């Protein structure tokens, strides 16, 4: 479902979030399904989002978990907003470091 998953370490760049998790999907339905999956799996672990935006449109869904922000993009929106390029100087993290 989600592809091109990247974890960007934002600790040296922003003081409001430690990590961005960025991924691409091919349709609005997949964006909503990916958002639901993230919320459901974290809910099982006792974690709830502090905020959420974009679910009604599905082109760019953001799930705010405080230290981690999950960005789910339609492929075209990811290219347009280019978060990967905007933060190209930020370290790419591996899950074990988080």
C-alpha positions in Angstrom: 0.0 0.0 0.0 2.4 2.7 1.1 5.7 3.0 -0.8 8.9 4.9 -0.7 8.8 5.2 3.1 11.5 7.6 4.5 12.2 8.5 8.1 13.7 11.9 8.4 15.5 12.9 11.6 14.4 16.4 12.3 16.0 16.8 15.7 18.7 19.1 14.4 16.3 21.2 12.4 13.0 21.7 14.3 12.2 21.8 18.0 8.5 20.8 17.5 9.0 17.3 16.1 11.8 14.7 16.2 11.0 12.7 13.1 9.0 12.9 9.9 7.8 9.6 8.4 7.0 10.2 4.8 5.4 7.8 2.4 3.5 7.7 -0.9 0.3 6.1 -2.0 -1.4 5.9 -5.4 -5.0 6.9 -4.5 -7.0 8.9 -2.0 -8.5 5.6 -0.8 -5.0 4.2 -0.1 -4.2 7.4 1.8 -7.2 7.0 4.0 -6.4 3.3 4.5 -2.8 4.0 5.3 -3.9 6.6 7.9 -6.4 4.2 9.4 -3.7 1.5 9.7 -1.2 3.8 11.4 -3.9 5.1 13.8 -5.1 1.6 14.6 -1.7 0.0 15.2 -0.6 2.9 17.4 -4.0 2.8 19.2 -3.3 -0.9 20.0 0.0 0.3 21.6 -1.9 2.9 23.6 -0.9 5.9 21.5 -3.4 8.4 20.1 -2.7 11.1 17.6 -2.5 14.7 18.9 -3.9 15.9 15.7 -4.8 14.9 12.1 -5.3 16.9 8.9 -6.2 16.1 5.3 -8.1 12.9 5.8 -11.2 14.4 4.1 -9.2 15.1 1.0 -6.7 12.3 0.9 -4.0 14.0 -1.1 -1.8 14.6 1.9 -2.7 13.2 5.3 -0.7 14.3 8.3 -0.9 12.4 11.6 0.7 14.3 14.5 2.0 12.1 17.3 4.0 14.8 19.1 7.6 13.7 18.5 6.7 12.0 15.2 4.7 13.4 12.3 3.5 10.9 9.7 3.0 12.3 6.2 1.0 10.2 3.7 1.1 11.7 0.2 -0.5 10.9 -3.1 2.6 10.5 -5.4 1.8 13.7 -7.2 1.4 15.7 -4.0 4.7 14.4 -2.7 6.5 15.5 -5.8 4.8 18.9 -5.6 5.6 19.6 -1.9 9.0 17.9 -2.0 9.5 17.5 1.7 12.3 15.0 0.9 14.1 17.7 -1.0 13.2 20.5 1.4 14.9 18.6 4.2 17.6 17.0 2.1 20.2 18.0 4.6 18.5 16.2 7.4 19.7 12.7 8.3 17.7 9.8 7.2 16.9 7.6 10.3 16.5 3.9 10.6 13.7 2.6 12.9 16.2 1.2 15.4 17.5 4.7 16.1 14.0 6.0 17.0 
